Amino acid sequence: MINTIPSGAPATTGFEAIEPIEAYLMDMDGVLVRGAQVIPGAADFIAWLRAQDRRFLILTNSSVYTPRDLQARLAHIGLDVPAEAL
């Protein structure tokens, strides 16, 4: 993610406004990925969650794939998500 910071402004990641949240629940398809494409900002957000040691779960209504299958699919397109979060 590219942040344009005005001269003299403090550097931010853009995610600070949501810091009071303790855990995140998000849908996979249409929120993080669309088909085989990562939605812009999704990888940065997942990386931020992991760096901040924030709890999160990614949901999908597809019951055909195991969490490990989904983890491999996401890793293949550039999202580093542990199977426990799926």
C-alpha positions, 0 to 999 in steps of 0.5 A: 500500500502506498501512503502519501504523507504530507510534509510534517505529518506523522507517518501512519499505516492507515490502520490506526483508526481501527486499533481498539478492535480486538478481533476481526471477522472477514469474508474471503471472496469479494473482500480479500480475493476476487477469483484468483486476484488479491483485492488491493490492500488485502495483503497489507491488511493481513500483514498488519494484523499478523504484525500486531498479533491481532486475532482474525478469522476468514470465512467462506461459504464454500464447504468443499475445501479444507482450511489447508486447501484454502491456505494453499490457494491464498498463499499461491496468490500472495496472502500469508494466512495460517490455516487456523484463521480459515 
